[in-house]
Amino acid sequence: MSYHGSVTCSWCTHRGHNKGGCEKRKTWIKENPDSYDAQLEAARKSKVQNRKCSYCKEPQHTRRTCPVLKTDKITLKERLTNSRADIGKILIERGIGVGSLVCLQEGYWDDQKVCGLIEGVLWSETDRVSMVKLSVKTVAGKTTGYREINIERLDNKAYNSLMVLSPITPELVEAALPIRWKNGNDYKEEDYLPKGQPRPWCFQTNESR
């Protein structure tokens, strides 16, 4: 049975519609403009007319139906796909992936180098070559947590640089790249499409970055 066939109107008791869509109620309200139901309907319409979208702050629609949000989601997917293609290319070229033996700076203020194995990639927050989120387990058994690494840096002289001591094969790296990540569908919506705030880096033009 369809939804409409199972609904019973609380106003006229007929099946197939609810109170909000009841034609008999609408007619009765027009004929009785001072009634309580007429006042409720007027208040509802006023609320709808004065409603502002939490995303774009424009009136008369919600985030769920926001045309700006729909366009931004398309833009976001396209730009994440392009940016992640660049990341994937470098990861493959350098052999960076789970199982790679690497060397990195231990702390931001401590330039001592530590070696370890990459044991995880935080894909949903890996969106630029300068912010690849890697988890490294050091030879001492300590896990660094997810570190933001610039995979273009080759000098190993900064906290966010990485030296690859023993790369994994390009085939293994490529096989480990998640499909949803590559096609731009894996991301934290609250980070990229926040309520009523400026869009982040991926919506900026090359000139304004």
C-alpha positions as CSV (number, residue, x, y, z in Angstrom):
1,M,0.0,0.0,0.0
2,S,1.3,3.5,-0.9
3,Y,1.9,6.2,1.7
4,H,-1.0,8.3,0.5
5,G,-3.4,5.4,0.6
6,S,-2.5,4.6,4.2
7,V,-2.9,8.2,5.5
8,T,-6.1,9.4,7.1
9,C,-6.9,13.1,7.4
10,S,-7.5,14.2,11.0
11,W,-9.7,17.0,9.8
12,C,-12.2,15.2,7.5
13,T,-11.3,11.6,8.4
14,H,-11.0,10.7,4.7
15,R,-8.1,8.6,3.5
16,G,-5.4,9.6,1.0
17,H,-4.3,12.9,2.4
18,N,-3.3,14.6,5.7
19,K,-4.6,17.6,7.5
20,G,-2.2,20.0,5.7
21,G,-3.4,18.9,2.2
22,C,-7.1,18.7,3.1
23,E,-9.2,20.7,0.5
24,K,-12.2,20.8,2.8
25,R,-10.1,22.3,5.6
26,K,-8.7,24.9,3.1
27,T,-12.2,25.8,2.0
28,W,-13.4,26.1,5.6
29,I,-10.5,28.4,6.5
30,K,-11.3,30.7,3.6
31,E,-14.9,30.9,4.8
32,N,-13.9,31.4,8.4
33,P,-10.9,33.8,8.4
34,D,-11.2,34.6,12.1
35,S,-11.1,30.9,13.3
36,Y,-8.4,29.3,15.2
37,D,-7.4,27.1,12.3
38,A,-7.2,30.1,10.1
39,Q,-4.9,31.8,12.5
40,L,-2.7,28.7,12.7
41,E,-2.5,28.5,8.9
42,A,-1.6,32.2,8.7
43,A,1.2,31.7,11.3
44,R,2.5,28.7,9.3
45,K,2.6,30.6,6.0
46,S,4.3,33.6,7.7
47,K,7.0,31.3,9.2
48,V,7.6,29.7,5.8
49,Q,7.9,33.1,4.1
50,N,10.3,34.4,6.8
51,R,12.4,31.2,6.9
52,K,16.1,31.6,6.0
53,C,18.3,28.8,4.7
54,S,20.9,27.8,7.3
55,Y,23.4,27.3,4.5
56,C,23.2,30.4,2.2
57,K,21.0,32.6,4.5
58,E,18.6,33.3,1.7
59,P,14.9,33.3,2.5
60,Q,12.0,30.9,1.7
61,H,13.8,27.7,1.5
62,T,15.8,25.3,3.8
63,R,19.2,23.7,3.6
64,R,17.5,20.5,2.3
65,T,16.2,22.3,-0.8
66,C,19.0,25.0,-1.1
67,P,20.0,25.5,-4.8
68,V,23.3,27.0,-3.7
69,L,24.1,23.9,-1.7
70,K,23.3,21.6,-4.6
71,T,25.6,23.6,-6.9
72,D,28.4,23.7,-4.3
73,K,28.2,19.9,-3.9
74,I,28.8,19.5,-7.6
75,T,31.7,22.0,-7.5
76,L,33.2,20.3,-4.4
77,K,33.1,16.9,-5.9
78,E,34.8,18.1,-9.1
79,R,37.6,19.9,-7.3
80,L,38.2,17.2,-4.7
81,T,38.4,14.7,-7.6
82,N,41.0,16.8,-9.4
83,S,43.0,17.5,-6.2
84,R,43.0,13.9,-5.1
85,A,44.2,12.8,-8.6
86,D,47.3,14.9,-7.9
87,I,47.7,13.3,-4.5
88,G,47.3,9.8,-5.9
89,K,49.9,10.4,-8.6
90,I,52.5,11.5,-6.0
91,L,51.7,8.7,-3.6
92,I,52.2,6.2,-6.4
93,E,55.4,7.8,-7.7
94,R,56.9,7.9,-4.1
95,G,55.6,4.5,-3.0
96,I,53.7,6.0,0.0
97,G,51.1,3.8,1.5
98,V,50.4,1.4,4.4
99,G,53.6,-0.6,4.9
100,S,56.0,2.0,3.6
101,L,59.1,2.5,5.8
102,V,59.5,6.3,6.3
103,C,61.5,8.8,8.3
104,L,59.9,12.0,9.7
105,Q,60.6,14.7,12.3
106,E,59.4,13.6,15.8
107,G,57.9,16.9,16.9
108,Y,57.2,20.4,15.7
109,W,59.9,21.9,18.0
110,D,62.0,18.7,18.1
111,D,64.0,18.1,14.9
112,Q,65.0,14.6,15.9
113,K,64.2,12.1,13.2
114,V,62.3,8.9,13.8
115,C,61.6,6.0,11.5
116,G,58.5,3.8,11.3
117,L,55.9,2.1,9.2
118,I,52.9,3.9,7.8
119,E,49.9,2.0,9.3
120,G,47.0,4.2,8.1
121,V,45.8,7.0,5.9
122,L,42.9,9.2,7.0
123,W,41.4,9.5,3.5
124,S,38.3,11.7,4.3
125,E,40.7,14.4,5.5
126,T,43.3,14.0,2.8
127,D,42.5,16.5,0.1
128,R,45.7,18.4,-0.9
129,V,49.3,17.3,-1.5
130,S,50.2,19.5,1.5
131,M,47.7,17.9,3.9
132,V,47.9,14.1,3.5
133,K,46.9,12.5,6.9
134,L,49.2,9.6,7.8
135,S,49.5,7.5,10.9
136,V,53.0,6.1,11.5
137,K,54.1,3.5,14.0
138,T,57.7,4.1,14.9
139,V,60.3,1.4,15.4
140,A,60.1,2.1,19.1
141,G,56.4,1.0,19.0
142,K,54.9,4.4,19.4
143,T,52.1,5.5,17.1
144,T,52.3,9.2,16.1
145,G,48.6,9.6,15.5
146,Y,47.5,11.1,12.2
147,R,50.1,13.6,11.0
148,E,49.5,16.2,8.3
149,I,52.2,15.6,5.7
150,N,53.2,17.6,2.6
151,I,54.1,14.7,0.2
152,E,55.8,17.1,-2.2
153,R,58.5,17.9,0.3
154,L,61.6,15.8,-0.3
155,D,64.1,17.5,2.0
156,N,63.0,16.0,5.3
157,K,63.8,19.2,7.1
158,A,60.4,20.2,8.3
159,Y,57.8,18.8,10.6
160,N,55.4,18.1,7.8
161,S,57.9,16.5,5.4
162,L,58.5,12.8,4.8
163,M,61.4,10.7,3.6
164,V,60.5,7.4,2.1
165,L,63.2,4.8,3.1
166,S,61.4,1.7,1.7
167,P,58.5,2.4,-0.7
168,I,55.8,-0.1,-1.5
169,T,55.1,-0.9,-5.1
170,P,53.0,1.4,-7.3
171,E,50.5,-1.4,-7.9
172,L,49.9,-1.7,-4.1
173,V,49.5,2.1,-3.7
174,E,47.1,2.4,-6.5
175,A,45.0,-0.6,-5.4
176,A,44.7,0.9,-1.9
177,L,43.2,4.2,-3.1
178,P,39.5,4.1,-2.1
179,I,37.0,4.6,-5.0
180,R,34.8,7.0,-3.0
181,W,37.8,9.1,-2.1
182,K,39.1,9.3,-5.7
183,N,35.7,10.3,-7.1
184,G,35.2,13.1,-4.5
185,N,32.4,11.5,-2.5
186,D,34.4,10.9,0.7
187,Y,34.6,14.1,2.8
188,K,33.3,15.6,6.0
189,E,30.4,17.7,5.0
190,E,30.6,20.0,8.1
191,D,34.2,20.9,7.1
192,Y,33.4,21.8,3.4
193,L,29.7,22.9,3.5
194,P,29.3,24.6,6.9
195,K,26.1,26.5,7.9
196,G,26.2,30.2,6.9
197,Q,30.0,30.4,6.6
198,P,32.4,31.2,3.8
199,R,33.3,28.1,1.7
200,P,36.8,26.7,2.3
201,W,39.9,26.5,0.0
202,C,38.3,24.2,-2.6
203,F,35.8,26.8,-3.6
204,Q,38.4,29.5,-4.2
205,T,39.8,30.5,-7.5
206,N,43.5,30.0,-8.2
207,E,44.0,33.7,-8.0
208,S,42.5,34.0,-4.5
209,R,44.2,31.0,-2.8
